[in-house]
Amino acid sequence: MQLETLPLKGINKSKIFIPILIIFVCIALDQWIKVYVKTHFTLNEMRNVFGHWFQLYFIENEGMAFGITWGGKAGKLFLTGFRLAVSCFGAWYLWNNIRKGAPMGLLISISLIMAGALGNIIDSVFYGVIFKERNLYDGGWFMGHVVDMFYAPIIEGHFPAWFPIWKNESFTFFSPIWNGADACITVGVFLIILGQKKFFTPPLKHFEANQAANAQIDSIQQPLDTPE
């Protein structure tokens, strides 16, 4: 059972202000750390933050989250276009849920995903031009590489000799290098999975009100039984 769309005057203002604030703050922080790393680190430079467990490791990638690449220049353009499409859909979906009075937790989750998508879009669209003199790749509009820097090799070791397939090979957990935008997307998706029952189930009062209204309509429509 779906929630009814609220008129603009009936929308809780905090459900507009808080998602917008989250999007702007997350994008600002993401871009601040990216610009700092881009202008103060050399490519592949690594600096410890919390010992060996958490480091700033400057890399750039032209593809997806966590340093994954795909499809060369054509794949790059496709991914940028896909991010733009996801962001447009996300903006519509966020506003639609705001107008339906959706739980704040769902609005926050959508806002985090949108902020992450937009953060990496900025890299892809603008960094190939803004940092043209610093880049070690052929840039241009929509051809910028995404800046990644967070590296958390919490566990490093070797698989034992008896382990199938990867015996005696080294491993690192967690090996991907990521950025703030990736973290926003991951947290947003995790929150939606964690709270899906609450987020996508209408409040009980709406359910009860609709049930009562339906029962009243049914009672009017049904012919009255009269004794013979």
Backbone as ProteinMPNN parsed JSONL, in Angstrom:
{"seq_chain_A": "MQLETLPLKGINKSKIFIPILIIFVCIALDQWIKVYVKTHFTLNEMRNVFGHWFQLYFIENEGMAFGITWGGKAGKLFLTGFRLAVSCFGAWYLWNNIRKGAPMGLLISISLIMAGALGNIIDSVFYGVIFKERNLYDGGWFMGHVVDMFYAPIIEGHFPAWFPIWKNESFTFFSPIWNGADACITVGVFLIILGQKKFFTPPLKHFEANQAANAQIDSIQQPLDTPE", "coords_chain_A": {"N_chain_A": [[0.847, -1.19, 0.0], [0.678, 2.143, -0.943], [2.005, 5.34, 0.05], [0.229, 8.439, 0.109], [0.729, 11.26, -2.065], [1.94, 14.24, -0.738], [0.683, 17.624, -0.519], [2.592, 20.564, -1.437], [2.642, 22.46, 0.652], [2.208, 20.854, 2.797], [4.479, 19.407, 3.3], [7.043, 18.33, 5.427], [9.459, 20.573, 6.331], [12.026, 19.937, 7.196], [12.522, 17.565, 5.94], [13.185, 18.304, 3.461], [15.315, 20.089, 3.776], [17.34, 18.648, 5.225], [18.165, 16.36, 3.528], [19.202, 17.883, 1.309], [21.251, 19.294, 2.598], [22.904, 17.163, 3.401], [23.725, 16.155, 0.904], [25.185, 18.362, -0.169], [27.181, 18.784, 1.819], [28.527, 16.299, 1.859], [29.476, 16.137, -0.789], [31.134, 18.401, -0.793], [33.097, 17.727, 1.163], [34.148, 15.41, -0.007], [35.226, 16.443, -2.417], [37.044, 18.256, -1.371], [39.034, 16.665, -0.081], [39.888, 15.236, -2.294], [40.933, 17.239, -4.025], [42.945, 18.204, -2.365], [44.633, 15.921, -2.11], [45.246, 15.564, -4.797], [46.746, 17.832, -5.344], [48.805, 17.845, -3.491], [50.047, 15.404, -3.305], [52.111, 13.023, -5.01], [51.499, 10.877, -7.822], [50.667, 7.607, -6.862], [51.833, 7.916, -4.41], [52.145, 7.211, -0.929], [50.913, 7.643, 2.349], [50.984, 7.106, 5.809], [48.184, 7.11, 8.002], [46.723, 6.071, 10.25], [48.844, 4.32, 11.482], [49.86, 1.301, 9.869], [47.44, 0.371, 9.171], [45.549, 2.121, 8.123], [45.714, 4.227, 5.403], [46.659, 7.014, 3.281], [46.633, 6.748, -0.062], [47.498, 7.688, -3.062], [45.902, 7.245, -6.019], [44.661, 7.095, -9.395], [41.741, 6.407, -11.263], [39.96, 5.388, -14.184], [37.523, 4.318, -14.19], [35.09, 2.447, -12.485], [33.787, 2.269, -9.075], [36.087, 1.827, -6.312], [38.467, 1.574, -7.726], [38.11, -0.026, -9.996], [38.367, -0.739, -13.415], [37.087, -0.409, -16.803], [36.463, -1.049, -20.206], [37.945, 0.995, -21.588], [38.168, 4.174, -23.33], [35.599, 4.361, -24.43], [34.145, 2.919, -22.537], [34.594, 4.587, -20.388], [33.183, 6.948, -21.108], [30.645, 5.852, -21.222], [30.236, 5.082, -18.544], [30.334, 7.561, -17.262], [28.091, 8.78, -18.412], [26.19, 6.992, -17.452], [26.371, 7.443, -14.684], [25.432, 10.08, -14.64], [22.79, 9.65, -15.492], [21.854, 8.032, -13.395], [22.043, 9.882, -11.328], [20.149, 11.806, -12.117], [17.815, 10.251, -12.023], [17.957, 9.636, -9.315], [17.561, 12.162, -8.155], [14.911, 12.683, -8.908], [13.678, 10.483, -7.64], [14.276, 10.951, -4.97], [12.911, 13.412, -4.491], [10.318, 12.567, -5.02], [9.902, 10.745, -2.937], [10.152, 12.473, -0.786], [7.858, 14.04, -1.09], [5.979, 12.135, -0.604], [6.154, 11.75, 2.05], [8.067, 9.98, 3.085], [10.077, 7.882, 5.305], [12.661, 9.474, 7.249], [15.084, 8.148, 7.339], [15.221, 6.729, 4.915], [15.313, 8.878, 3.11], [17.761, 10.02, 3.824], [19.475, 7.93, 3.11], [19.122, 7.783, 0.303], [20.064, 10.324, -0.318], [22.779, 10.11, 0.37], [23.655, 8.228, -1.536], [23.172, 9.693, -3.867], [24.93, 11.861, -3.436], [27.398, 10.543, -3.522], [27.427, 9.571, -6.179], [27.345, 12.016, -7.606], [29.714, 13.175, -6.677], [31.765, 11.593, -7.856], [31.088, 12.027, -10.486], [31.815, 14.696, -10.853], [34.63, 14.506, -10.847], [34.973, 12.933, -13.171], [33.863, 14.524, -15.219], [35.077, 17.103, -15.025], [37.804, 17.04, -14.072], [39.62, 16.301, -16.024], [40.066, 18.607, -17.375], [40.379, 20.755, -15.518], [42.681, 19.979, -14.086], [44.572, 19.744, -16.077], [47.297, 20.37, -16.501], [48.555, 18.936, -14.555], [47.823, 16.329, -14.863], [48.618, 12.962, -15.76], [47.647, 11.808, -17.969], [45.774, 11.774, -21.057], [43.415, 14.159, -21.068], [40.415, 16.04, -20.995], [37.021, 17.193, -21.531], [34.676, 15.244, -19.754], [36.431, 13.168, -19.593], [38.013, 12.895, -17.393], [39.947, 11.368, -14.763], [38.984, 9.467, -11.912], [39.729, 10.349, -8.606], [41.214, 8.422, -6.155], [41.935, 7.495, -2.762], [41.817, 6.377, -0.16], [42.991, 3.741, 1.771], [42.898, 0.685, 3.314], [44.492, -1.695, 4.508], [43.751, -3.947, 6.445], [44.23, -6.596, 7.202], [46.924, -8.617, 6.376], [48.55, -11.3, 4.759], [49.369, -14.789, 4.099], [47.943, -17.427, 2.198], [47.538, -20.709, 3.504], [49.513, -23.692, 2.743], [47.873, -25.872, 2.302], [45.544, -24.801, 1.363], [42.993, -24.635, -1.082], [43.373, -23.708, -4.552], [44.455, -20.951, -4.094], [46.826, -21.499, -2.701], [49.591, -20.747, -0.65], [49.709, -18.18, -1.702], [49.835, -14.602, -1.384], [47.624, -12.389, 0.445], [45.412, -9.576, 0.915], [43.323, -7.847, 3.093], [41.591, -5.059, 3.666], [41.711, -4.739, 0.247], [40.929, -2.944, -1.941], [41.215, 0.466, -3.154], [39.727, 3.499, -2.317], [37.365, 6.27, -2.329], [35.807, 9.205, -0.803], [33.308, 9.532, -2.047], [32.72, 6.932, -2.962], [32.418, 5.746, -0.467], [30.129, 7.05, 0.504], [28.143, 6.094, -1.269], [28.261, 3.349, -0.689], [27.562, 3.277, 2.067], [24.991, 4.393, 1.904], [23.575, 2.465, 0.356], [23.863, 0.274, 2.073], [22.402, 1.149, 4.317], [19.826, 1.244, 3.23], [19.381, -1.472, 2.682], [19.557, -2.447, 5.28], [17.415, -1.141, 6.552], [15.135, -1.763, 5.099], [12.588, -2.911, 5.607], [11.37, -1.095, 7.325], [11.599, 1.258, 5.842], [10.106, 0.834, 3.502], [7.603, 0.087, 4.249], [4.401, 1.237, 4.849], [3.468, 3.599, 7.43], [1.738, 2.45, 10.365], [-0.583, 3.848, 11.06], [-1.453, 4.956, 8.668], [-2.086, 2.653, 7.288], [-4.132, 1.565, 8.87], [-6.036, 3.601, 8.644], [-6.626, 3.511, 5.923], [-7.651, 0.922, 5.765], [-9.949, 1.151, 7.329], [-11.379, 3.017, 5.811], [-11.769, 1.572, 3.451], [-13.322, -0.528, 4.414], [-15.627, 0.85, 5.145], [-16.517, 1.761, 2.662], [-17.054, -0.672, 1.423], [-19.152, -1.579, 3.006], [-21.16, 0.208, 2.335], [-21.554, -0.311, -0.339], [-22.425, -2.946, -0.419], [-25.536, -4.675, -0.56], [-28.139, -4.235, 1.829], [-29.027, -6.707, 4.125], [-32.24, -7.814, 4.591], [-34.804, -8.967, 6.809], [-36.981, -11.603, 5.837]], "CA_chain_A": [[0.0, 0.0, 0.0], [1.54, 3.296, -1.117], [1.654, 6.581, 0.725], [-0.283, 9.473, -0.782], [1.604, 12.416, -2.271], [1.531, 15.388, 0.062], [0.813, 18.934, -1.157], [3.847, 21.222, -1.076], [2.508, 23.104, 1.956], [2.141, 19.853, 3.852], [5.751, 18.698, 3.435], [7.909, 18.7, 6.538], [10.599, 21.298, 5.762], [13.281, 19.248, 7.526], [12.723, 16.483, 4.975], [13.796, 18.929, 2.288], [16.573, 20.719, 4.158], [18.372, 17.687, 5.635], [18.775, 15.704, 2.362], [20.015, 18.833, 0.54], [22.451, 19.558, 3.39], [23.76, 15.975, 3.328], [24.315, 16.089, -0.428], [26.192, 19.412, -0.331], [28.3, 18.557, 2.74], [29.28, 15.121, 1.414], [30.207, 16.5, -2.009], [32.188, 19.345, -0.424], [34.172, 16.987, 1.826], [34.749, 14.519, -1.002], [36.035, 17.226, -3.336], [38.15, 18.866, -0.625], [40.115, 15.696, 0.099], [40.409, 14.894, -3.621], [41.771, 18.342, -4.496], [44.145, 18.227, -1.517], [45.513, 14.827, -2.509], [45.681, 15.813, -6.177], [47.71, 18.948, -5.398], [49.868, 17.694, -2.494], [50.65, 14.077, -3.424], [52.461, 12.538, -6.349], [50.765, 9.656, -8.132], [51.117, 6.383, -6.173], [52.431, 8.222, -3.101], [51.402, 6.636, 0.185], [51.238, 8.189, 3.663], [50.241, 6.474, 6.899], [47.298, 7.937, 8.81], [46.653, 5.31, 11.497], [49.783, 3.231, 11.321], [49.792, 0.589, 8.601], [46.065, -0.093, 8.97], [44.779, 3.076, 7.313], [46.679, 5.063, 4.702], [46.292, 7.775, 2.099], [47.39, 6.161, -1.168], [46.954, 8.423, -4.202], [45.835, 6.641, -7.347], [43.568, 7.578, -10.224], [41.179, 5.374, -12.124], [39.042, 5.926, -15.18], [36.342, 3.474, -14.24], [34.059, 2.367, -11.471], [34.203, 2.441, -7.685], [37.144, 0.997, -5.747], [39.578, 1.398, -8.654], [37.805, -0.983, -11.054], [38.311, -0.114, -14.731], [36.332, -1.207, -17.771], [36.032, -0.559, -21.505], [38.707, 2.069, -22.2], [37.52, 5.478, -23.45], [34.164, 4.15, -24.63], [33.611, 2.544, -21.236], [34.646, 5.779, -19.549], [32.049, 7.797, -21.482], [29.419, 5.158, -20.827], [30.097, 5.145, -17.089], [29.988, 8.939, -16.911], [26.681, 8.951, -18.771], [25.389, 6.191, -16.526], [26.335, 8.174, -13.419], [24.526, 11.216, -14.821], [21.424, 9.127, -15.531], [21.521, 7.61, -12.031], [21.852, 11.084, -10.517], [18.849, 12.389, -12.489], [16.789, 9.39, -11.446], [18.028, 9.791, -7.872], [16.934, 13.437, -7.785], [13.459, 12.479, -9.025], [13.251, 9.516, -6.633], [14.362, 11.624, -3.677], [11.811, 14.364, -4.385], [9.082, 11.792, -4.979], [9.765, 10.202, -1.587], [9.916, 13.603, 0.12], [6.454, 14.432, -1.226], [5.14, 11.062, -0.058], [6.362, 11.666, 3.494], [8.854, 8.778, 3.384], [10.901, 7.992, 6.524], [13.885, 10.252, 7.107], [16.189, 7.227, 7.08], [15.269, 6.459, 3.479], [15.755, 10.106, 2.451], [19.195, 10.141, 4.085], [20.154, 6.909, 2.308], [19.104, 8.232, -1.093], [20.932, 11.502, -0.401], [24.166, 9.634, 0.385], [23.936, 7.624, -2.836], [23.253, 10.789, -4.831], [26.164, 12.614, -3.187], [28.504, 9.741, -4.03], [27.39, 9.58, -7.645], [27.714, 13.355, -8.071], [31.123, 13.405, -6.361], [32.603, 10.971, -8.88], [30.779, 12.679, -11.757], [32.631, 15.916, -10.923], [35.964, 14.068, -11.28], [34.93, 12.451, -14.549], [33.514, 15.582, -16.163], [35.878, 18.335, -14.942], [39.213, 16.926, -13.692], [40.449, 16.209, -17.215], [40.319, 19.975, -17.838], [40.872, 21.583, -14.41], [44.044, 19.563, -13.721], [45.22, 19.347, -17.324], [48.749, 20.497, -16.393], [49.055, 17.963, -13.582], [47.431, 14.97, -15.223], [49.542, 12.111, -16.511], [46.842, 11.141, -18.983], [45.093, 12.681, -21.984], [42.131, 14.472, -20.456], [39.344, 16.625, -21.777], [35.717, 17.115, -20.892], [34.103, 13.91, -19.555], [37.49, 12.167, -19.656], [38.836, 12.957, -16.187], [40.056, 10.162, -13.951], [38.482, 9.607, -10.542], [40.797, 10.316, -7.604], [41.018, 7.534, -5.006], [43.037, 7.715, -1.817], [41.697, 5.673, 1.116], [43.487, 2.365, 1.683], [42.839, 0.105, 4.659], [44.918, -3.102, 4.502], [43.622, -4.337, 7.851], [44.849, -7.915, 7.389], [47.791, -9.072, 5.301], [49.13, -12.596, 5.085], [49.478, -15.777, 3.028], [47.113, -18.616, 2.329], [48.342, -21.888, 3.848], [49.843, -24.587, 1.633], [46.78, -26.817, 2.048], [44.362, -24.082, 0.897], [42.802, -24.87, -2.521], [43.488, -22.675, -5.588], [45.373, -19.859, -3.776], [47.79, -21.944, -1.687], [50.855, -20.009, -0.503], [49.639, -16.846, -2.278], [49.591, -13.529, -0.417], [46.319, -11.743, 0.354], [45.227, -8.362, 1.704], [41.939, -7.459, 3.366], [40.731, -4.786, 2.527], [42.686, -4.268, -0.733], [40.56, -1.841, -2.844], [41.461, 1.854, -2.779], [38.435, 4.122, -2.545], [37.284, 7.686, -1.962], [34.634, 9.556, -0.003], [32.096, 9.3, -2.826], [32.457, 5.488, -2.881], [31.936, 5.457, 0.887], [28.744, 7.531, 0.596], [27.288, 5.149, -1.985], [28.239, 2.085, 0.056], [26.782, 3.474, 3.293], [23.602, 4.591, 1.519], [23.003, 1.171, -0.029], [23.805, -0.557, 3.276], [21.296, 1.63, 5.147], [18.578, 0.821, 2.601], [19.24, -2.91, 2.929], [19.341, -2.649, 6.715], [16.132, -0.611, 7.006], [14.149, -1.873, 4.028], [11.245, -3.184, 6.125], [10.835, 0.152, 7.872], [11.551, 2.289, 4.811], [9.149, 0.561, 2.438], [6.321, -0.302, 4.831], [3.701, 2.445, 5.301], [3.177, 3.664, 8.852], [0.543, 1.716, 10.76], [-1.774, 4.705, 11.08], [-1.936, 5.059, 7.295], [-2.685, 1.371, 6.954], [-5.402, 1.437, 9.573], [-6.983, 4.548, 8.079], [-7.065, 2.993, 4.631], [-8.479, -0.251, 6.025], [-11.251, 1.619, 7.81], [-12.076, 3.634, 4.685], [-12.19, 0.506, 2.543], [-14.415, -1.264, 5.044], [-16.825, 1.696, 5.073], [-16.984, 1.737, 1.272], [-17.635, -1.996, 1.175], [-20.429, -1.699, 3.702], [-22.131, 1.012, 1.603], [-21.81, -0.936, -1.624], [-23.137, -4.214, -0.236], [-26.962, -4.504, -0.215], [-28.478, -4.576, 3.187], [-29.866, -7.9, 4.27], [-33.485, -7.55, 5.334], [-35.503, -10.211, 7.143], [-38.155, -11.901, 5.012]], "C_chain_A": [[0.886, 1.245, 0.0], [1.037, 4.507, -0.341], [1.166, 7.601, -0.303], [0.711, 10.624, -0.879], [1.061, 13.612, -1.515], [1.58, 16.66, -0.77], [2.068, 19.626, -0.652], [3.786, 21.857, 0.304], [2.523, 22.103, 3.1], [3.438, 19.104, 4.086], [6.536, 19.241, 4.623], [9.187, 19.323, 5.985], [11.932, 20.618, 6.059], [13.573, 18.126, 6.539], [13.184, 17.01, 3.623], [15.195, 19.423, 2.636], [17.663, 19.688, 4.446], [18.962, 16.919, 4.45], [19.657, 16.64, 1.535], [21.325, 19.118, 1.269], [23.422, 18.383, 3.301], [24.463, 15.91, 1.986], [25.441, 17.12, -0.573], [27.402, 19.187, 0.57], [29.163, 17.384, 2.273], [30.088, 15.42, 0.159], [31.363, 17.431, -1.679], [33.368, 18.632, 0.225], [34.908, 16.079, 0.853], [35.68, 15.294, -1.923], [37.223, 17.88, -2.63], [39.314, 17.898, -0.495], [40.709, 15.302, -1.249], [41.346, 15.979, -4.139], [43.063, 18.422, -3.677], [45.131, 17.149, -1.943], [46.077, 15.077, -3.905], [46.788, 16.853, -6.238], [48.873, 18.799, -4.419], [50.561, 16.334, -2.535], [51.126, 13.882, -4.862], [51.749, 11.212, -6.576], [51.458, 8.442, -7.52], [51.861, 6.666, -4.867], [51.517, 7.718, -1.988], [51.877, 7.271, 1.496], [50.37, 7.505, 4.71], [49.406, 7.503, 7.643], [47.149, 7.325, 10.19], [47.534, 4.085, 11.345], [49.683, 2.62, 9.933], [48.351, 0.226, 8.238], [45.225, 0.842, 8.111], [45.734, 4.095, 6.725], [45.987, 5.921, 3.645], [47.217, 7.314, 0.98], [46.797, 6.728, -2.459], [47.061, 7.621, -5.494], [44.699, 7.321, -8.113], [43.047, 6.422, -11.068], [40.145, 5.995, -13.045], [37.715, 5.198, -15.18], [35.426, 3.605, -13.063], [34.637, 2.556, -10.078], [35.313, 1.46, -7.329], [38.236, 0.658, -6.764], [39.33, 0.427, -9.786], [37.702, -0.233, -12.387], [37.615, -1.034, -15.721], [36.132, -0.432, -19.061], [36.791, 0.581, -22.127], [37.936, 3.379, -22.268], [36.01, 5.345, -23.634], [33.494, 3.778, -23.316], [33.565, 3.714, -20.287], [33.452, 6.69, -19.826], [30.728, 7.163, -21.063], [29.188, 5.284, -19.331], [29.74, 6.553, -16.625], [28.528, 9.218, -17.229], [25.761, 8.183, -17.844], [25.275, 6.882, -15.18], [25.38, 9.367, -13.504], [23.068, 10.759, -14.818], [20.968, 8.696, -14.138], [21.249, 8.817, -11.151], [20.517, 11.757, -10.83], [17.705, 11.569, -11.915], [16.754, 9.544, -9.931], [17.373, 11.074, -7.394], [15.421, 13.318, -7.844], [12.945, 11.569, -7.91], [13.26, 10.136, -5.237], [13.182, 12.573, -3.493], [10.47, 13.638, -4.279], [8.838, 11.24, -3.578], [9.564, 11.299, -0.552], [8.437, 13.96, 0.097], [5.512, 13.358, -0.675], [5.324, 10.894, 1.447], [7.121, 10.433, 3.916], [9.684, 8.976, 4.648], [12.203, 8.742, 6.258], [15.075, 9.353, 6.793], [16.335, 6.91, 5.604], [15.769, 7.69, 2.726], [17.253, 10.321, 2.635], [19.978, 9.152, 3.226], [20.231, 7.316, 0.846], [20.04, 9.415, -1.28], [22.404, 11.098, -0.431], [24.548, 9.028, -0.962], [24.068, 8.701, -3.91], [24.549, 11.577, -4.676], [27.372, 11.861, -3.729], [28.571, 9.743, -5.547], [27.846, 10.923, -8.192], [29.191, 13.664, -7.809], [32.043, 12.822, -7.411], [32.315, 11.546, -10.268], [31.632, 13.931, -11.928], [34.04, 15.57, -11.395], [35.957, 13.745, -12.77], [34.729, 13.579, -15.546], [34.571, 16.687, -16.188], [37.376, 18.13, -14.728], [40.141, 16.794, -14.898], [40.807, 17.567, -17.786], [40.954, 20.815, -16.735], [42.331, 21.266, -14.088], [44.836, 19.101, -14.939], [46.741, 19.364, -17.206], [49.348, 19.464, -15.439], [48.822, 16.522, -14.019], [48.518, 14.249, -16.015], [48.784, 11.292, -17.551], [46.227, 12.205, -19.889], [43.687, 12.926, -21.464], [41.131, 15.029, -21.444], [38.036, 16.505, -21.027], [35.204, 15.673, -20.895], [35.157, 12.802, -19.578], [38.422, 12.222, -18.455], [38.852, 11.635, -15.452], [39.571, 10.453, -12.531], [39.644, 9.448, -9.57], [40.39, 9.416, -6.447], [42.192, 7.691, -4.062], [42.953, 6.916, -0.512], [42.06, 4.195, 0.947], [43.579, 1.803, 3.09], [43.192, -1.379, 4.626], [44.934, -3.678, 5.918], [44.346, -5.653, 8.13], [45.687, -8.243, 6.159], [48.435, -10.384, 5.705], [49.235, -13.478, 3.86], [48.5, -16.917, 3.286], [48.004, -19.814, 2.654], [48.531, -22.812, 2.643], [48.706, -25.539, 1.296], [45.535, -26.149, 1.461], [44.205, -24.286, -0.606], [42.933, -23.587, -3.336], [44.574, -21.644, -5.239], [46.454, -20.262, -2.766], [49.106, -21.177, -1.811], [50.843, -18.604, -1.116], [49.333, -15.811, -1.192], [48.191, -12.952, -0.61], [46.309, -10.512, 1.251], [43.744, -8.108, 1.865], [41.978, -6.147, 4.182], [41.594, -4.14, 1.449], [42.233, -3.129, -1.638], [40.916, -0.473, -2.261], [40.239, 2.661, -3.207], [38.479, 5.592, -2.146], [36.006, 7.956, -1.18], [33.328, 9.304, -0.729], [31.715, 7.819, -2.804], [31.87, 5.123, -1.523], [30.488, 5.894, 1.05], [27.781, 6.557, -0.069], [27.143, 3.861, -1.197], [27.386, 2.194, 1.309], [25.304, 3.633, 2.963], [22.913, 3.288, 1.157], [22.844, 0.273, 1.195], [22.636, -0.148, 4.17], [19.947, 1.21, 4.568], [18.336, -0.662, 2.831], [18.881, -3.162, 4.387], [17.938, -2.226, 7.141], [14.996, -0.791, 6.031], [12.736, -2.122, 4.541], [10.587, -1.908, 6.647], [10.637, 1.187, 6.776], [10.405, 2.085, 3.827], [7.829, 0.003, 2.94], [5.619, 0.948, 5.321], [3.484, 2.432, 6.804], [1.845, 3.007, 9.183], [-0.703, 2.589, 10.697], [-2.341, 4.898, 9.67], [-2.649, 3.774, 6.89], [-4.047, 1.222, 7.597], [-6.458, 2.388, 8.999], [-7.518, 4.055, 6.74], [-7.965, 1.779, 4.793], [-9.881, 0.163, 6.467], [-12.058, 2.231, 6.674], [-12.59, 2.578, 3.717], [-13.364, -0.28, 3.104], [-15.717, -0.473, 4.971], [-17.409, 1.699, 3.666], [-17.658, 0.413, 0.952], [-19.003, -2.129, 1.816], [-21.541, -0.898, 2.988], [-22.55, 0.327, 0.318], [-22.619, -2.227, -1.503], [-24.616, -3.937, 0.08], [-27.234, -4.957, 1.195], [-29.368, -5.814, 3.214], [-31.087, -7.565, 5.126], [-34.182, -8.848, 5.627], [-36.728, -10.383, 6.272], [-39.421, -11.9, 5.849]], "O_chain_A": [[1.755, 1.381, 0.86], [-0.16, 4.679, -0.108], [1.633, 7.621, -1.442], [1.432, 10.931, 0.071], [-0.115, 13.958, -1.628], [2.433, 16.777, -1.65], [2.557, 19.315, 0.434], [4.762, 21.806, 1.053], [2.815, 22.46, 4.241], [3.507, 18.252, 4.973], [6.671, 20.452, 4.797], [9.922, 18.668, 5.246], [12.866, 20.712, 5.262], [14.732, 17.773, 6.322], [13.536, 16.229, 2.739], [16.144, 19.203, 1.884], [18.788, 19.83, 3.967], [20.186, 16.828, 4.364], [20.74, 16.245, 1.105], [22.385, 19.18, 0.646], [24.627, 18.582, 3.142], [25.663, 15.642, 1.926], [26.527, 16.787, -1.046], [28.536, 19.38, 0.132], [30.391, 17.47, 2.29], [31.244, 15.011, 0.047], [32.457, 17.273, -2.22], [34.518, 18.9, -0.122], [36.135, 15.987, 0.881], [36.8, 14.856, -2.186], [38.288, 18.039, -3.226], [40.458, 18.262, -0.767], [41.912, 15.058, -1.341], [42.431, 15.678, -4.636], [44.138, 18.674, -4.221], [46.32, 17.42, -2.116], [47.256, 14.826, -4.156], [47.673, 16.769, -7.09], [49.84, 19.556, -4.507], [51.57, 16.14, -1.856], [50.609, 14.495, -5.796], [51.433, 10.504, -5.62], [52.671, 8.272, -7.642], [52.453, 5.758, -4.282], [50.292, 7.786, -2.085], [53.077, 7.42, 1.728], [49.164, 7.346, 4.519], [49.852, 8.624, 7.886], [47.418, 7.985, 11.194], [47.058, 2.973, 11.114], [49.452, 3.32, 8.947], [48.083, -0.184, 7.109], [44.291, 0.4, 7.443], [46.479, 4.752, 7.453], [44.892, 5.607, 3.18], [48.435, 7.471, 1.064], [45.727, 6.304, -2.898], [48.154, 7.354, -5.994], [43.883, 8.034, -7.53], [43.812, 5.573, -11.527], [39.531, 7.009, -12.714], [36.877, 5.42, -16.053], [35.027, 4.704, -12.678], [35.794, 2.942, -9.907], [35.463, 0.41, -7.954], [38.858, -0.402, -6.686], [40.276, 0.077, -10.491], [37.025, 0.791, -12.473], [37.548, -2.249, -15.532], [35.682, 0.714, -19.031], [36.33, 1.117, -23.134], [37.14, 3.676, -21.378], [35.237, 6.117, -23.067], [32.403, 4.261, -23.013], [32.643, 3.843, -19.482], [32.786, 7.149, -18.898], [29.812, 7.849, -20.609], [28.071, 5.561, -18.895], [28.939, 6.723, -15.706], [27.811, 9.815, -16.426], [24.683, 8.66, -17.489], [24.196, 6.908, -14.589], [24.62, 9.635, -12.574], [22.213, 11.404, -14.212], [19.832, 8.961, -13.744], [20.337, 8.793, -10.323], [19.829, 12.226, -9.923], [16.741, 12.121, -11.384], [15.683, 9.58, -9.326], [16.709, 11.089, -6.358], [14.721, 13.789, -6.947], [11.908, 11.843, -7.305], [12.369, 9.882, -4.426], [12.521, 12.544, -2.455], [9.591, 14.059, -3.526], [7.711, 11.262, -3.085], [8.882, 11.088, 0.451], [7.829, 14.16, 1.149], [4.371, 13.655, -0.321], [4.726, 10.005, 2.054], [6.863, 9.885, 4.987], [9.968, 10.112, 5.027], [12.772, 8.651, 5.17], [15.979, 9.756, 6.06], [17.452, 6.829, 5.094], [16.568, 7.56, 1.799], [17.938, 10.755, 1.709], [21.025, 9.495, 2.678], [21.286, 7.207, 0.221], [20.736, 9.5, -2.291], [23.191, 11.681, -1.176], [25.639, 9.283, -1.473], [24.959, 8.637, -4.757], [25.193, 11.922, -5.667], [28.266, 12.461, -4.325], [29.643, 9.899, -6.13], [28.639, 10.976, -9.132], [29.843, 14.33, -8.613], [33.002, 13.474, -7.824], [33.193, 11.554, -11.13], [32.12, 14.203, -13.025], [34.591, 16.263, -12.25], [36.806, 14.211, -13.529], [35.355, 13.59, -16.606], [34.93, 17.164, -17.265], [38.163, 18.97, -15.163], [41.32, 17.137, -14.809], [41.735, 17.684, -18.586], [41.945, 21.506, -16.971], [43.126, 22.174, -13.845], [45.659, 18.19, -14.852], [47.412, 18.483, -17.743], [50.538, 19.161, -15.525], [49.534, 15.611, -13.597], [49.23, 14.846, -16.822], [49.229, 10.218, -17.957], [46.168, 13.383, -19.534], [42.865, 12.011, -21.422], [41.014, 14.557, -22.575], [37.945, 15.808, -20.017], [35.287, 14.974, -21.905], [34.809, 11.622, -19.582], [39.513, 11.653, -18.496], [37.888, 10.871, -15.508], [39.737, 11.562, -12.023], [40.447, 8.523, -9.696], [39.344, 9.621, -5.831], [43.309, 7.983, -4.49], [43.963, 6.798, 0.181], [41.51, 3.497, 0.096], [44.249, 2.368, 3.954], [42.306, -2.23, 4.706], [45.996, -3.869, 6.511], [44.996, -5.805, 9.165], [45.204, -8.153, 5.03], [48.821, -10.563, 6.86], [49.197, -12.998, 2.727], [48.262, -17.314, 4.426], [49.112, -19.917, 2.129], [47.803, -22.722, 1.654], [48.574, -25.971, 0.151], [44.578, -26.833, 1.1], [45.176, -24.131, -1.345], [42.631, -22.501, -2.842], [45.521, -21.475, -6.008], [46.946, -19.401, -2.038], [49.649, -20.987, -2.9], [51.854, -17.904, -1.061], [48.658, -16.111, -0.208], [47.637, -13.019, -1.707], [47.077, -10.41, 2.208], [42.991, -8.148, 0.892], [42.392, -6.189, 5.34], [42.169, -3.08, 1.699], [43.094, -2.373, -2.09], [40.919, -0.279, -1.046], [39.768, 2.522, -4.336], [39.505, 6.091, -1.684], [35.219, 7.045, -0.926], [32.341, 8.906, -0.11], [30.542, 7.478, -2.648], [30.954, 4.307, -1.427], [29.696, 5.184, 1.671], [26.733, 6.229, 0.488], [26.039, 3.336, -1.049], [26.578, 1.31, 1.59], [24.451, 3.077, 3.655], [21.793, 3.032, 1.598], [21.829, -0.406, 1.348], [21.952, -1.009, 4.723], [19.031, 0.86, 5.312], [17.216, -1.07, 3.139], [18.016, -3.983, 4.694], [17.33, -2.872, 7.994], [13.998, -0.073, 6.099], [11.777, -1.6, 3.973], [9.397, -1.678, 6.435], [9.64, 1.91, 6.768], [9.8, 3.054, 3.368], [7.024, -0.497, 2.155], [6.182, 1.671, 6.143], [3.332, 1.363, 7.395], [0.926, 3.013, 8.363], [-1.772, 2.11, 10.317], [-3.555, 4.991, 9.492], [-3.687, 3.809, 6.23], [-5.006, 0.801, 6.949], [-7.628, 2.026, 8.883], [-8.71, 4.166, 6.457], [-8.933, 1.617, 4.049], [-10.875, -0.413, 6.026], [-13.264, 2.006, 6.57], [-13.712, 2.675, 3.222], [-14.283, -0.653, 2.375], [-16.786, -1.047, 4.761], [-18.626, 1.648, 3.486], [-18.698, 0.375, 0.294], [-19.911, -2.725, 1.236], [-22.712, -1.278, 3.031], [-23.716, 0.362, -0.077], [-23.407, -2.557, -2.39], [-24.919, -3.065, 0.894], [-26.65, -5.92, 1.692], [-30.317, -5.947, 2.441], [-30.957, -7.087, 6.253], [-34.167, -9.756, 4.795], [-37.438, -9.415, 5.998], [-40.509, -12.132, 5.323]]}, "name": "protein", "num_of_chains": 1, "seq": "MQLETLPLKGINKSKIFIPILIIFVCIALDQWIKVYVKTHFTLNEMRNVFGHWFQLYFIENEGMAFGITWGGKAGKLFLTGFRLAVSCFGAWYLWNNIRKGAPMGLLISISLIMAGALGNIIDSVFYGVIFKERNLYDGGWFMGHVVDMFYAPIIEGHFPAWFPIWKNESFTFFSPIWNGADACITVGVFLIILGQKKFFTPPLKHFEANQAANAQIDSIQQPLDTPE"}
